[in-house]
Each structure stands twice: as structure tokens, then as C-alpha cells.
Amino acid sequence: MQNGLFGAHFFYPNFHYFYAMKKSAIILVNLGTPESPTAAGVSRFLKLFLSDRRVVEAPRLLWWFLLRLVIIPLRAKKVAHAYREIWWDEGSPLRVISHRQVAALKELLNKEYKTQAPLVVDAVTYGNPSIAAVIASLKEKGIDRYIVVPMYPQYSGSTTGAIYDQLSDIVKGVRDVPDILTIKSFYDHPEYINALAQRIREYWEKNGRNKKLLMSFHGIPQEYADKGDPYREHCMATAVALSEALQLSPSDWSIGFQSRFGPKQWLEPYTDEQLKKCAKDGVDSVDVVSPAFTADCLETLEELNISYRQVFMDAGGLSYNYIPCVNDSPDFTFALFKLTKPFLEINGE
């Protein structure tokens, strides 16, 4: 695992003791979600999300007009309908699960560190609560050290990179720069792989196992990878590690990339094409899991569990099971604990 670090802690020989004097907070950061499953709510969210240069690399002036005059008007109602299909009584699934993840990690840390346990909060890259607002609120409470955990196991400039950008904006021009430590990725962390594997084993024990396991990752444009984004390599490393943890043979599993948008070439193979190929090749039952997401959201609950199910069935498939994300499972909570623990040691212990 690689760690991106903001701050100057490495200049202190006894930095464990130095940090013991500081109040800390862990910030779990996810992408974000519309406030409501309506065209207006989706429009506001898409405008924030798709305006980020990290997400869409296009000439700014042209993109400004395309986004506001073409893309949002055409997509807002359709996306809002998709959100309504998966919206929970408590609200957006991503937001609800994020709150549950915070509560679960907080409980585990309180058991471990008692009165010295850090605060645990959540934030989003787009929408509310924003990273800047969360850090400002924590600062008012006297918190001066932040451990930021992007909830993306595999690093991409379009996701985790956008978080680094926002953190840079926060410290830019600040006289007393806060200590901000960022966990860049955890795509092959043993405890994350274990959480994934355990999630799948438990599902199989309860629901039975289909012929093939398809691991579907969110895609990025191929040109981003060509420019040096390590996302594809991280996804492959996760897939191989997970297949080994589950003791799968090469014929038992495959990989795909979902959620492509626009005319550009995206990472291949595409998940929907993989599903069609399975059905064509006589693999009429599949289990689908998405190791790129740590919380179920539109891309898993609607795209994978509804839309792609229909793709497989229309191609001749007979059984399609979607295996939920790690969410707030005990194993994933423990993985988060192990990820952050090295930054929480007290007096070098």
C-alpha cells in the first residue's frame, strides 16, 4: 500500500509522541450523491461532478456548453429515474451506508483507544458534506490532524486524485498548514481482500454459487490509463488477489469494466460484453461483484443489479446474482481499522 502524506511529520524523530499530543480525526471520503432522486437534485450533482477537470478532460469552454445545454438536460431525468429505483426510505444508499461505516469504525476505535480514540466522520468529493466543510468544522472543535481515507481501493486520478486536489486547495494560502495524511490506495491490502472474500463466501453459503464470478470495476477512459493512471493495474491486482483468496481456477472468474460514458474508448473488457459472452459460451449462471466500490450505490444497485441483469437474461442467461459490496460489514470495518492504525499509535506503542 502506498500512502500520500501532507504535512511535515517525517521531520520529527519521535513522531509517535508528537502525534499523541494532537487531536485526530479520520475522514472517510466517497464520491457523493444527489440530495434527492429528482431531476433537479441530479442536475445539481452532475454539474458539480462532471465539471471537475479530473473527471472529464476536455476543452473547458466547449465542455461548459455541452454539459449545461446538452448532457445534463438529456440525462437528468433518466438518472433520476434510476436513483428512484434504488432509493431507500432512509435516503441515498451511499449516504446511509457511509454513515453506518462511520458508526462501525467509531465503535471499534473506541474499544481500542478509549478516551484517546479519534473522531470518525464522512465527507464527499461532490456535494454535502464537502471535504472543506468537514475539515473546517473539525478545526472549530480543536482537531488539528486529519487522516483522510478515500473509499476507493484502487487509485485513479479521476477519483482519489480529485480528493488530493481539494486537500491542496484547503491548505493553499493557510499560514498554519494542518497535518493531513491521505491513504492513497488499498487495492491489495490483505484485510481488504479478506473482507471481499468473506463477503462472497457468506453469500455463496446462503444463496449457492453460480458457474462464474464476474468482477466488475468502474471504468475510466483508456486515454487516462495511457497517460499513466495506474487504475487498471490496481484492478487486476485486486482481482488476482481475490481469486487466490477464494481459491478459484482461471476458468472460474473473469473481469470487466462498467459505467462507460460518451464516445471515447474506455478500459476493456466491458462488463456488459462479458455477460453476453458468458451466455453465448454456455455459462448460463453468473455471480457479479464489484471490488471497486466499498459502498453500494447507483452503479451497483441499479447498473449491476438491475440493468446488467437484464442484459444477461436477454442474452440467454438463466441465473444472475449480484453480491453486495463490503459496506459496513465487520471484516471491512476491521480493514479500515488496520489501514488507519499505523497513524494512530500512541507514544510509539
C-alpha positions as semicolon CSV with decimal commas, in nm:
position;residue;x (nm);y (nm);z (nm)
1;M;0,000;0,000;0,000
2;Q;0,127;0,346;-0,086
3;N;0,047;0,643;0,133
4;G;0,027;1,003;0,017
5;L;0,118;1,232;0,306
6;F;0,053;1,600;0,359
7;G;0,232;1,771;0,649
8;A;0,581;1,752;0,791
9;H;0,560;1,470;1,042
10;F;0,857;1,289;0,895
11;F;1,093;1,561;1,021
12;Y;1,030;1,451;1,380
13;P;1,237;1,155;1,505
14;N;0,976;1,068;1,768
15;F;0,666;1,148;1,566
16;H;0,451;0,894;1,755
17;Y;0,493;1,102;2,069
18;F;0,441;1,422;1,870
19;Y;0,110;1,294;1,733
20;A;-0,002;1,171;2,074
21;M;-0,020;1,540;2,171
22;K;-0,253;1,613;1,880
23;K;-0,625;1,556;1,839
24;S;-0,701;1,342;1,536
25;A;-0,995;1,270;1,310
26;I;-1,044;1,006;1,043
27;I;-1,235;1,128;0,738
28;L;-1,389;0,862;0,513
29;V;-1,439;1,021;0,171
30;N;-1,667;0,892;-0,102
31;L;-1,778;1,042;-0,432
32;G;-2,112;1,191;-0,330
33;T;-2,478;1,159;-0,414
34;P;-2,773;1,376;-0,515
35;E;-2,974;1,519;-0,227
36;S;-3,291;1,377;-0,380
37;P;-3,384;1,133;-0,661
38;T;-3,528;1,413;-0,872
39;A;-3,419;1,572;-1,198
40;A;-3,331;1,893;-1,012
41;G;-3,128;1,706;-0,748
42;V;-2,946;1,501;-1,009
43;S;-2,877;1,809;-1,223
44;R;-2,706;1,986;-0,933
45;F;-2,497;1,681;-0,857
46;L;-2,395;1,615;-1,218
47;K;-2,295;1,978;-1,263
48;L;-2,052;1,950;-0,969
49;F;-1,923;1,607;-1,061
50;L;-1,879;1,649;-1,435
51;S;-1,728;1,997;-1,405
52;D;-1,418;1,856;-1,235
53;R;-1,120;1,854;-1,471
54;R;-1,008;1,530;-1,308
55;V;-1,328;1,358;-1,418
56;V;-1,362;1,498;-1,769
57;E;-1,052;1,611;-1,955
58;A;-1,194;1,828;-2,232
59;P;-1,155;2,187;-2,354
60;R;-1,322;2,388;-2,080
61;L;-1,531;2,629;-2,286
62;L;-1,669;2,358;-2,515
63;W;-1,739;2,128;-2,222
64;W;-1,915;2,407;-2,028
65;F;-2,171;2,443;-2,305
66;L;-2,206;2,069;-2,371
67;L;-2,257;1,989;-2,003
68;R;-2,519;2,253;-1,935
69;L;-2,702;2,262;-2,266
70;V;-2,687;1,900;-2,380
71;I;-2,569;1,639;-2,129
72;I;-2,750;1,745;-1,812
73;P;-3,083;1,820;-1,984
74;L;-3,070;1,483;-2,162
75;R;-2,951;1,272;-1,870
76;A;-3,103;1,426;-1,557
77;K;-3,449;1,266;-1,584
78;K;-3,308;0,927;-1,682
79;V;-3,056;0,924;-1,398
80;A;-3,319;1,048;-1,152
81;H;-3,541;0,755;-1,251
82;A;-3,252;0,516;-1,187
83;Y;-3,196;0,669;-0,843
84;R;-3,564;0,632;-0,757
85;E;-3,540;0,262;-0,833
86;I;-3,273;0,212;-0,567
87;W;-3,351;0,494;-0,317
88;W;-3,406;0,376;0,042
89;D;-3,655;0,505;0,297
90;E;-3,359;0,649;0,493
91;G;-3,224;0,827;0,184
92;S;-2,950;0,767;-0,070
93;P;-2,796;0,420;-0,018
94;L;-2,445;0,560;-0,049
95;R;-2,510;0,818;0,224
96;V;-2,685;0,571;0,453
97;I;-2,406;0,315;0,418
98;S;-2,138;0,583;0,467
99;H;-2,297;0,678;0,799
100;R;-2,307;0,313;0,901
101;Q;-1,938;0,274;0,811
102;V;-1,853;0,574;1,027
103;A;-2,051;0,434;1,321
104;A;-1,894;0,087;1,290
105;L;-1,536;0,220;1,272
106;K;-1,600;0,463;1,555
107;E;-1,720;0,178;1,778
108;L;-1,412;-0,032;1,701
109;L;-1,173;0,258;1,761
110;N;-1,343;0,349;2,088
111;K;-1,287;-0,006;2,211
112;E;-0,921;0,008;2,112
113;Y;-0,823;0,361;2,218
114;K;-1,088;0,452;2,477
115;T;-1,073;0,826;2,557
116;Q;-0,788;0,879;2,310
117;A;-0,986;0,746;2,014
118;P;-1,001;0,979;1,713
119;L;-1,322;1,120;1,579
120;V;-1,460;0,948;1,270
121;V;-1,661;1,143;1,012
122;D;-1,756;1,112;0,647
123;A;-1,726;1,358;0,359
124;V;-1,783;1,360;-0,016
125;T;-1,591;1,497;-0,310
126;Y;-1,906;1,642;-0,469
127;G;-2,199;1,773;-0,268
128;N;-2,252;1,765;0,106
129;P;-2,081;1,729;0,343
130;S;-1,783;1,860;0,145
131;I;-1,426;1,787;0,249
132;A;-1,358;2,157;0,309
133;A;-1,668;2,200;0,525
134;V;-1,588;1,889;0,730
135;I;-1,229;1,998;0,796
136;A;-1,346;2,349;0,887
137;S;-1,595;2,201;1,134
138;L;-1,332;1,974;1,286
139;K;-1,090;2,266;1,318
140;E;-1,351;2,458;1,519
141;K;-1,360;2,160;1,758
142;G;-0,984;2,179;1,810
143;I;-0,895;1,889;1,578
144;D;-0,560;1,961;1,414
145;R;-0,471;1,632;1,249
146;Y;-0,669;1,456;0,976
147;I;-0,635;1,106;0,836
148;V;-0,817;1,102;0,502
149;V;-0,932;0,767;0,365
150;P;-1,059;0,781;0,005
151;M;-1,309;0,496;-0,010
152;Y;-1,170;0,382;-0,345
153;P;-0,945;0,074;-0,306
154;Q;-0,784;0,127;-0,647
155;Y;-0,624;0,466;-0,714
156;S;-0,735;0,674;-1,011
157;G;-0,669;1,037;-1,083
158;S;-1,041;1,078;-1,156
159;T;-1,140;0,970;-0,804
160;T;-0,865;0,977;-0,542
161;G;-0,670;1,234;-0,743
162;A;-0,967;1,471;-0,715
163;I;-0,951;1,436;-0,336
164;Y;-0,583;1,532;-0,337
165;D;-0,674;1,841;-0,543
166;Q;-0,933;1,951;-0,288
167;L;-0,695;1,893;0,002
168;S;-0,434;2,105;-0,178
169;D;-0,689;2,384;-0,217
170;I;-0,764;2,366;0,156
171;V;-0,401;2,415;0,263
172;K;-0,321;2,667;-0,009
173;G;-0,263;3,007;0,149
174;V;-0,314;2,879;0,505
175;R;-0,047;3,013;0,739
176;D;-0,059;2,718;0,980
177;V;-0,092;2,418;0,749
178;P;-0,273;2,128;0,919
179;D;-0,141;1,774;0,927
180;I;-0,331;1,585;0,659
181;L;-0,238;1,224;0,587
182;T;-0,400;1,051;0,294
183;I;-0,419;0,678;0,232
184;K;-0,366;0,666;-0,142
185;S;-0,493;0,313;-0,210
186;F;-0,555;-0,026;-0,052
187;Y;-0,627;-0,240;-0,358
188;D;-0,411;-0,531;-0,235
189;H;-0,426;-0,478;0,140
190;P;-0,465;-0,824;0,298
191;E;-0,755;-0,719;0,521
192;Y;-0,946;-0,561;0,233
193;I;-0,901;-0,872;0,022
194;N;-1,014;-1,080;0,319
195;A;-1,325;-0,862;0,362
196;L;-1,412;-0,909;-0,005
197;A;-1,352;-1,282;0,006
198;Q;-1,554;-1,326;0,324
199;R;-1,842;-1,128;0,177
200;I;-1,851;-1,362;-0,123
201;R;-1,814;-1,680;0,084
202;E;-2,104;-1,576;0,308
203;Y;-2,319;-1,502;0,004
204;W;-2,239;-1,838;-0,151
205;E;-2,312;-2,021;0,174
206;K;-2,653;-1,857;0,191
207;N;-2,754;-1,843;-0,175
208;G;-2,546;-2,104;-0,355
209;R;-2,275;-2,045;-0,614
210;N;-2,316;-1,988;-0,987
211;K;-2,081;-2,111;-1,259
212;K;-1,867;-1,796;-1,291
213;L;-1,771;-1,500;-1,076
214;L;-1,751;-1,175;-1,275
215;M;-1,557;-0,898;-1,101
216;S;-1,684;-0,568;-1,239
217;F;-1,483;-0,250;-1,183
218;H;-1,588;0,104;-1,266
219;G;-1,419;0,207;-1,589
220;I;-1,211;0,507;-1,689
221;P;-1,128;0,632;-2,040
222;Q;-0,841;0,435;-2,194
223;E;-0,651;0,758;-2,262
224;Y;-0,630;0,823;-1,886
225;A;-0,452;0,490;-1,843
226;D;-0,231;0,568;-2,143
227;K;-0,123;0,887;-1,969
228;G;-0,007;0,695;-1,662
229;D;-0,312;0,636;-1,444
230;P;-0,239;0,307;-1,256
231;Y;-0,606;0,219;-1,209
232;R;-0,617;-0,080;-1,443
233;E;-0,309;-0,238;-1,282
234;H;-0,463;-0,187;-0,939
235;C;-0,788;-0,350;-1,051
236;M;-0,604;-0,650;-1,192
237;A;-0,405;-0,687;-0,870
238;T;-0,726;-0,682;-0,667
239;A;-0,888;-0,940;-0,895
240;V;-0,592;-1,178;-0,881
241;A;-0,558;-1,146;-0,504
242;L;-0,932;-1,209;-0,458
243;S;-0,928;-1,512;-0,690
244;E;-0,639;-1,656;-0,489
245;A;-0,815;-1,590;-0,158
246;L;-1,121;-1,775;-0,291
247;Q;-0,902;-2,049;-0,444
248;L;-1,060;-2,001;-0,787
249;S;-0,924;-2,152;-1,106
250;P;-0,877;-1,920;-1,409
251;S;-1,197;-2,054;-1,565
252;D;-1,398;-1,970;-1,252
253;W;-1,373;-1,594;-1,283
254;S;-1,334;-1,301;-1,521
255;I;-1,303;-0,924;-1,504
256;G;-1,498;-0,641;-1,666
257;F;-1,528;-0,262;-1,659
258;Q;-1,862;-0,086;-1,634
259;S;-2,018;0,263;-1,648
260;R;-1,861;0,389;-1,968
261;F;-1,990;0,722;-2,091
262;G;-1,951;0,908;-2,420
263;P;-1,778;0,811;-2,745
264;K;-1,426;0,757;-2,608
265;Q;-1,263;0,418;-2,573
266;W;-1,279;0,301;-2,213
267;L;-1,095;0,024;-2,031
268;E;-1,180;-0,319;-2,168
269;P;-1,326;-0,574;-2,149
270;Y;-1,665;-0,414;-2,091
271;T;-1,881;-0,581;-1,827
272;D;-2,195;-0,593;-2,044
273;E;-2,000;-0,754;-2,329
274;Q;-1,854;-1,007;-2,086
275;L;-2,203;-1,101;-1,972
276;K;-2,316;-1,152;-2,331
277;K;-2,009;-1,363;-2,399
278;C;-2,081;-1,581;-2,094
279;A;-2,432;-1,651;-2,214
280;K;-2,312;-1,719;-2,569
281;D;-2,045;-1,960;-2,441
282;G;-2,298;-2,158;-2,239
283;V;-2,216;-2,008;-1,900
284;D;-2,580;-1,953;-1,809
285;S;-2,530;-1,858;-1,444
286;V;-2,306;-1,583;-1,306
287;D;-2,231;-1,411;-0,979
288;V;-2,131;-1,046;-1,008
289;V;-1,934;-0,847;-0,751
290;S;-1,774;-0,501;-0,771
291;P;-1,445;-0,475;-0,577
292;A;-1,405;-0,111;-0,689
293;F;-1,688;0,007;-0,461
294;T;-1,682;-0,009;-0,082
295;A;-2,044;0,100;-0,051
296;D;-2,343;0,006;-0,263
297;C;-2,461;0,293;-0,482
298;L;-2,626;0,369;-0,816
299;E;-2,356;0,186;-1,014
300;T;-2,405;-0,135;-0,815
301;L;-2,771;-0,135;-0,710
302;E;-2,910;-0,010;-1,042
303;E;-2,647;-0,069;-1,310
304;L;-2,519;-0,409;-1,195
305;N;-2,820;-0,545;-1,011
306;I;-3,092;-0,425;-1,249
307;S;-2,966;-0,310;-1,591
308;Y;-2,689;-0,566;-1,640
309;R;-2,910;-0,843;-1,505
310;Q;-3,145;-0,769;-1,795
311;V;-2,852;-0,770;-2,039
312;F;-2,752;-1,119;-1,924
313;M;-3,106;-1,258;-1,927
314;D;-3,177;-1,114;-2,271
315;A;-2,859;-1,284;-2,397
316;G;-2,986;-1,623;-2,279
317;G;-2,863;-1,636;-1,920
318;L;-3,065;-1,825;-1,660
319;S;-2,931;-1,717;-1,320
320;Y;-2,774;-1,384;-1,225
321;N;-2,677;-1,294;-0,868
322;Y;-2,538;-0,961;-0,755
323;I;-2,319;-0,987;-0,445
324;P;-2,336;-0,666;-0,235
325;C;-2,032;-0,451;-0,156
326;V;-1,840;-0,484;0,170
327;N;-2,042;-0,188;0,307
328;D;-2,031;-0,181;0,690
329;S;-1,950;-0,550;0,733
330;P;-1,734;-0,639;1,037
331;D;-1,450;-0,757;0,814
332;F;-1,437;-0,431;0,619
333;T;-1,463;-0,229;0,939
334;F;-1,160;-0,421;1,064
335;A;-0,981;-0,350;0,735
336;L;-1,040;0,024;0,785
337;F;-0,909;-0,010;1,138
338;K;-0,591;-0,181;1,016
339;L;-0,546;0,083;0,744
340;T;-0,560;0,371;0,989
341;K;-0,397;0,207;1,291
342;P;-0,034;0,289;1,187
343;F;-0,123;0,659;1,211
344;L;-0,291;0,624;1,549
345;E;-0,020;0,462;1,761
346;I;0,025;0,635;2,092
347;N;0,377;0,711;2,218
348;G;0,527;0,465;1,976
349;E;0,337;0,168;2,120
